[in-house]
Amino acid sequence: PTKAEKWVCNPPDRPAFLPIHVVSNPLIHSVMAELAGNVLVAQSGGPTAVVNASVAGIIAEALNHDCVEEIYGSLNGVVGLLQEDLVDLAAESQQQIRALKHSPGAALGSCRFKLKKQADLDRVLEVFKAHNIRYFFYIGGNDSQDTAAKISAHAQAQGHEVRVIGVPKTCDNDLPGTDHCPGYGSTAKYLATSVRELAADHDALGQGDLVSIIEVMGRGSGWIAASAALAKRRDQPHDPPHLIYLPEIPFNQEKCLEDIRRVLKREKFCQIVVAEGLTDADGNYVSADPATDAFGHAQLGGAGEFLKDLVEANLPGVKVRVSNPGLLQRSAAHAASKVDADEAYLAGQAAVKAAIAGENDKLVTLVRGDTDTYTCETGLVALSEVANNVKKLPREWINEDGVSMNFQFIRYAQPLIQGEVSVPHENGVPVFARLDKVRVDKTLPAYIA
């Protein structure tokens, strides 16, 4: 049965009207023939609280176009693509597609895998041809968009017409070319909430002798750590977090100790937020594992313990506590931002619209409106401008003290954490999407990556 036949008795979930602050940007292109064939969507890299909303947006929009015959998902990113491990997304129920909009993690599975050899690219193209894939949507961050660019370039070189569109995803918010990334707003909301909750705990126990350290994600940029500043009340400049240590500011041990002494003189406790990618004046991570991941990135973690050791060795009598939310930062759907979830869905829709209109080799971007009231449109940028690049936190958004954020950052980040996502519960715990993952028949020989 075709896509339309599968849904005739179970119509697709039509998107509800988005909040007025989120509007789509009409894409204007020259008239060209529609490309008939199948859609393939895959997810890559670390999941977020809203990444599945982009999948829901892709499915909902793809169902609106007659040129789309089937809608497939690749399990575990390009790994599933190499193994021809595909599922039929049009076979999923309306209820489960709708549930994707509030479900964390990667419903299709994810990966950290780099296409290392020509044979990998040849295999991808074989799978595309075997399943008539004409539209490929890759949801991911910097490295994922590099993979998408390579696949697109290889398909073009081999004369196979397929339109490749990247969909942004990263809680790190470090993708260039886009104002912000789906996933960041929810992580920022979770961290700001956690800072306030911990502050209430510490306020009950601190006697000017407590240092609380929260280590957060952020390899080469401090977007997540900076978002902790959203916990401060406007009329209370001394609210926690008291100190924020960012990768953009070289770390100085003596200054750090002096910062802590200054805070403890006036407060019952000192709350610190530190990014895992904290570096010294020579650009070396203060804490990193010698091991690297599939993309050659250092395995980070331990910046919080590094600061703990520093304080305990130099400030006798001071108690130090380290909190490491770890993966909770990116999977906390209970604290997801509605703006973030809506924009993730919007990005998925925009990717399909762009591809159907003839765009290729592009990443969907979020474009902030130039108005006092926050608005957001979608745009496009070349994958080549995004792949393997990192967007740093602007230095002018960091105060001169190097450990706090100014009004420019607050004005940027505050709108991204607005609103709450409604998550259904059963027996007191949230209910998330569980896809049936009906397998698509394999037609190719097995492949060893």
C-alpha positions in Angstrom: 0.0 0.0 0.0 1.1 3.6 -0.6 1.6 6.2 2.0 -1.9 7.6 1.3 -3.5 4.2 1.5 -1.9 3.4 4.9 -3.3 6.6 6.4 -6.7 6.6 4.8 -8.4 5.2 8.0 -5.9 6.8 10.3 -5.2 10.3 9.1 -1.9 11.9 10.1 -1.8 14.3 13.0 -2.2 17.8 11.6 -0.1 20.3 13.4 -1.9 22.6 15.8 -1.4 26.3 15.3 2.0 27.3 16.6 2.2 30.2 19.1 2.2 33.6 17.5 5.9 34.1 18.2 6.7 31.2 15.8 6.0 31.8 12.2 7.3 30.0 9.1 9.2 31.9 6.5 7.8 31.3 3.0 10.5 29.8 0.7 10.5 31.4 -2.7 12.0 29.4 -5.6 11.8 29.1 -9.3 9.2 26.7 -10.5 10.7 23.2 -11.1 9.5 19.7 -11.5 8.7 17.9 -8.3 10.9 14.9 -7.6 8.9 11.8 -7.0 10.2 9.2 -4.6 10.7 8.2 -1.0 11.7 10.2 2.1 14.4 9.0 4.6 14.9 10.6 7.9 17.7 9.8 10.4 19.0 11.2 13.8 22.6 11.5 14.9 24.7 12.7 17.8 23.5 13.3 21.4 19.7 13.4 21.7 17.8 16.4 23.1 14.5 16.8 24.9 12.9 18.0 21.6 14.7 16.2 18.8 11.8 13.9 18.1 9.5 16.9 17.5 11.6 17.5 14.3 10.8 13.9 13.2 7.1 14.6 13.8 7.4 17.8 11.8 9.0 16.0 8.9 6.4 13.2 8.8 3.5 15.5 9.1 4.7 17.8 6.3 5.8 14.9 4.0 2.3 13.5 4.1 1.1 16.7 2.6 2.9 16.2 -0.7 1.8 13.7 -3.5 5.4 13.4 -4.8 6.4 11.7 -1.5 5.6 8.0 -1.9 6.9 6.4 1.3 8.4 7.8 4.5 11.2 5.8 6.0 13.4 6.1 9.1 17.0 4.9 9.4 17.7 3.3 12.7 20.8 4.7 14.5 21.6 7.3 12.0 24.0 6.5 9.1 24.8 3.2 10.8 21.3 2.0 10.0 21.7 3.4 6.5 24.8 1.4 5.9 23.1 -1.8 7.3 19.9 -1.1 5.3 18.1 -1.1 8.6 15.1 1.0 7.7 11.6 1.3 9.2 8.3 2.4 7.7 7.3 5.6 9.5 3.9 5.9 7.7 3.0 2.6 9.4 3.1 4.3 12.8 -0.1 5.3 14.5 -1.3 8.8 14.8 -1.0 8.6 18.5 2.7 7.7 18.5 3.6 10.3 15.9 1.8 12.9 18.1 3.7 11.6 21.2 7.0 12.3 19.5 6.4 16.0 20.1 6.9 15.5 23.8 9.3 12.6 23.9 13.0 13.0 24.7 15.8 10.8 23.3 16.1 9.7 19.7 13.1 7.6 18.7 14.9 6.3 15.7 18.1 5.7 17.6 21.3 7.7 17.1 25.0 7.2 16.5 28.4 8.9 16.6 29.8 7.4 13.4 32.0 9.0 10.7 31.9 7.8 7.1 35.6 7.1 6.8 36.0 5.5 3.3 34.7 5.7 -0.2 33.0 2.3 0.2 30.8 3.8 3.0 29.6 6.5 0.6 29.1 4.0 -2.2 27.0 1.8 0.2 24.8 4.8 1.2 24.1 5.5 -2.5 23.3 1.8 -3.1 20.7 1.9 -0.3 19.2 5.2 -1.7 18.8 3.6 -5.1 17.5 0.3 -3.7 14.7 2.1 -1.9 14.2 5.0 -4.3 15.3 7.6 -1.7 14.9 11.1 -3.2 14.8 13.1 0.0 17.2 12.6 2.9 16.8 14.6 6.1 19.6 14.3 8.7 18.9 15.7 12.2 22.1 16.5 14.0 24.8 18.9 15.0 28.2 19.9 13.5 29.6 16.5 12.7 26.3 15.2 11.5 26.0 18.0 9.0 29.4 17.2 7.7 28.2 13.7 7.1 25.1 15.1 5.3 27.3 17.3 3.1 29.5 14.3 2.1 26.5 12.1 1.2 25.0 14.9 -0.9 28.3 15.6 -2.7 28.8 11.9 -3.5 25.2 11.5 -4.8 25.7 14.5 -7.1 29.1 13.1 -8.4 27.4 9.8 -9.2 24.4 11.4 -10.9 21.8 10.2 -8.4 19.3 13.0 -7.8 18.5 13.2 -4.1 17.9 16.3 -2.0 19.7 16.4 1.2 18.6 18.8 3.9 20.1 19.1 7.4 17.9 19.7 10.4 19.6 21.5 13.3 19.9 19.7 16.7 22.2 20.4 19.6 21.7 21.4 23.2 25.2 23.0 22.9 23.8 25.7 20.7 27.1 25.9 18.8 25.9 25.5 15.2 26.9 28.5 13.0 24.5 30.0 10.6 21.4 29.7 12.9 20.4 32.1 15.6 19.9 29.2 18.0 19.4 25.4 17.8 16.5 23.3 18.7 17.4 21.6 22.0 19.2 24.5 23.6 16.1 26.3 25.0 15.0 23.2 26.9 18.5 22.5 28.3 18.8 26.2 29.3 15.4 26.0 31.0 16.4 22.8 32.9 19.7 24.3 34.1 18.2 27.6 35.2 15.5 25.6 37.1 18.1 23.3 38.7 20.2 26.3 39.8 17.2 27.8 41.6 16.3 24.5 43.2 19.8 23.9 44.5 20.1 27.5 45.7 17.1 26.9 47.9 18.7 23.8 49.4 22.1 25.6 50.0 20.4 28.6 51.5 19.1 26.4 54.2 22.5 25.0 55.2 25.2 27.4 54.1 27.0 29.5 56.7 29.5 31.3 54.5 31.5 28.1 54.2 29.8 26.2 51.3 30.9 26.1 47.7 28.5 24.3 45.3 29.8 23.4 41.8 27.6 22.4 38.9 29.5 20.9 35.9 27.5 21.3 32.6 28.0 20.3 29.0 29.9 22.6 26.6 33.0 21.3 24.8 34.1 24.4 22.9 31.5 27.0 23.8 29.8 28.2 27.0 26.2 28.5 25.8 24.8 26.0 28.3 26.8 27.3 31.3 25.8 30.9 30.4 22.1 29.9 30.5 22.4 29.4 34.3 22.3 33.2 34.5 18.6 33.0 33.6 18.0 31.8 37.2 18.8 35.3 38.5 16.0 37.6 39.4 16.2 41.0 37.6 16.2 43.0 40.8 18.7 40.6 42.6 22.1 40.8 41.0 23.7 38.7 43.7 21.4 35.8 43.1 23.0 32.4 42.3 24.8 31.4 40.2 27.5 33.6 41.6 30.2 32.5 39.3 30.1 31.1 35.7 33.3 29.7 34.2 33.2 29.5 30.4 35.5 27.9 27.7 35.6 31.4 26.0 37.4 32.9 29.1 40.9 31.3 29.9 40.8 30.0 33.4 43.0 31.5 36.0 43.3 29.6 39.3 44.2 32.6 41.5 41.4 34.7 40.1 39.0 31.8 40.7 40.0 31.5 44.4 39.7 35.3 44.9 36.3 35.2 43.2 35.1 32.6 45.7 36.5 34.4 48.7 34.7 37.5 47.7 31.3 35.7 47.3 31.7 33.9 50.6 32.3 37.1 52.5 28.8 38.4 51.6 26.8 35.2 50.9 25.8 32.0 52.9 27.2 29.9 50.0 28.9 30.3 46.6 27.3 28.6 43.7 29.5 28.0 40.6 28.5 26.7 37.2 31.4 25.4 35.1 31.5 24.2 31.5 33.2 20.8 30.9 35.3 22.4 28.2 37.0 24.9 30.5 40.6 25.7 29.3 43.6 27.4 30.7 45.6 30.3 29.2 47.4 27.9 26.8 44.2 26.5 25.5 44.5 23.1 27.3 41.4 21.5 28.9 41.7 21.7 32.7 40.3 18.1 32.7 40.1 15.7 29.8 40.4 12.0 29.1 43.2 11.0 26.7 40.6 8.9 24.8 38.7 10.5 21.8 35.4 9.7 20.2 34.7 8.7 16.6 35.2 12.2 15.4 38.5 12.8 17.2 37.0 14.9 20.0 38.5 14.6 23.5 36.3 12.9 26.1 35.6 15.6 28.6 34.4 15.5 32.2 35.9 16.4 35.5 36.0 20.2 35.4 33.8 20.2 38.5 36.1 17.9 40.4 39.1 19.9 39.3 37.6 23.0 40.9 36.7 21.0 44.0 40.3 19.9 44.5 41.5 23.5 43.9 39.1 24.9 46.5 39.8 22.2 49.1 43.6 22.7 48.7 43.5 26.4 49.1 40.5 27.4 51.2 40.6 25.3 54.4 37.3 24.9 56.3 35.2 25.4 53.2 32.9 22.5 52.3 32.6 21.7 48.6 29.8 19.9 46.8 29.8 18.9 43.1 26.7 18.2 41.1 26.9 16.8 37.6 23.6 16.6 35.8 25.2 14.8 32.9 22.8 13.5 30.4 19.8 14.8 32.4 20.6 18.2 30.8 19.6 17.1 27.4 16.9 14.6 28.2 14.7 16.4 30.8 11.4 16.5 28.9 9.6 17.4 32.1 11.4 20.8 32.0 11.3 21.3 28.2 10.6 24.7 26.7 7.4 25.0 24.6 9.1 27.5 22.4 11.9 25.0 21.8 9.6 22.1 21.1 7.5 24.2 18.7 10.6 25.4 16.8 12.0 21.9 16.6 8.7 20.8 14.9 8.8 23.9 12.7 12.4 23.0 11.6 11.3 19.6 10.5 8.4 21.0 8.5 10.7 23.6 6.9 13.2 20.9 5.8 10.5 19.1 3.8 9.1 22.3 2.3 12.6 23.3 1.2 13.5 19.9 -0.4 10.2 19.7 -2.2 10.8 23.2 -3.6 14.2 22.0 -5.0 16.7 23.0 -2.3 19.7 20.7 -1.7 22.9 20.8 0.4 21.3 23.1 2.9 20.7 23.3 6.7 17.4 24.7 8.0 18.2 27.7 10.3 16.2 29.6 12.9 16.1 33.3 12.2 15.1 35.7 15.0 12.8 38.6 14.0 14.0 42.1 14.4 11.2 43.2 16.8 10.7 43.9 20.5 8.4 40.8 20.7 10.2 37.6 20.0 9.5 36.0 16.6 11.2 33.2 14.8 11.3 32.3 11.1 13.1 29.5 9.2 15.9 30.1 6.7 18.5 28.0 4.9 22.3 28.0 4.9 24.8 25.9 2.9 25.9 22.7 4.7 29.5 23.6 3.8 29.3 26.7 6.0 28.1 24.7 9.0 30.0 21.3 8.9 32.7 21.0 11.6 32.4 24.7 12.6 31.6 25.9 16.1 29.8 29.1 17.1 31.3 30.7 20.2 29.5 32.7 22.8 30.1 36.4 21.9 32.6 38.0 24.2 30.6 41.2 24.4 27.8 39.2 26.1 30.1 38.3 29.0 30.7 40.9 31.7 34.2 42.3 32.3 34.6 40.1 35.3 34.5 37.1 33.0 32.2 35.2 35.4 28.8 36.7 34.7 26.5 37.4 31.8 25.2 40.8 30.8 21.8 42.0 29.5 22.6 41.1 25.9 22.8 37.5 26.7 19.7 37.6 28.8 17.8 39.3 26.0 18.9 36.6 23.6 18.2 33.5 25.8 15.2 34.5 27.8 12.6 34.0 25.0 14.0 30.5 24.3 12.9 29.0 27.6 9.3 30.3 27.6 6.3 28.0 28.0 5.9 24.4 29.2 5.4 21.2 27.2 2.4 19.2 28.3 3.6 15.7 28.9 0.9 13.0 29.6 1.4 10.9 32.7 0.4 7.4 33.7 0.7 6.1 37.3 2.6 9.2 38.2 5.3 9.0 35.5 5.5 10.5 32.0 4.4 8.5 28.9 6.6 8.8 25.9 6.4 7.6 22.3 7.1 3.9 21.5 7.4 3.4 17.8 6.5 0.0 16.3 9.4 0.3 13.9 8.0 -1.9 11.2 11.0 -3.0 9.2 11.4 -2.3 5.5 12.5 -5.4 3.6 16.2 -5.5 2.8 17.2 -6.1 -0.8 21.0 -5.7 -0.6 23.8 -8.0 0.6 25.0 -7.4 4.2 27.7 -4.7 4.6 30.6 -4.5 7.0 31.4 -0.9 7.9 
